[in-house]
Amino acid sequence: MQTVQLAAPQQKNLNNTCCRYALQQEVKGKNALAKELADVKQQAQHFTRRVEKEKEALRMELNKAKQQIKEADTAIGSQKAEIEKLNHIINEADQERIRQKKEYDIVVNERDILGTQ
């Protein structure tokens, strides 16, 4: 009977040791999981910062392109106005050329009439 009584405390001690070992392994596992979670969180934050920087760079590039488009539209408007002005000048010059041609033809015709007399 003494061996049974001695075995019971040894059994209890063995059970306690096993429980402690299991708890230690569980704590190690949770610590490893927490460390891995912290690493993933840090990587996610780093990725988020990088994405935000890229997003800001693209936003600036887009604004620059919009500004260039506005400037190009303004230049196109000015050039169209200049084209209209030059076309008007050309039309007036053509009308003046036609008027002077008619006047020239009249003067040449009168000269020819006077020359034949």
ABEGO torsion letter per residue (X at the ends): XAAAAAAAAAAAAAAAAAAAAAAAAAAAAAAAAAAAAAAAAAAAAAAAAAAAAAAAAAAAAAAAAAAAAAAAAAAAAAAAAAAAAAAAAAAAAAAAAAAAAAAAAAAAAAAAAAAAX
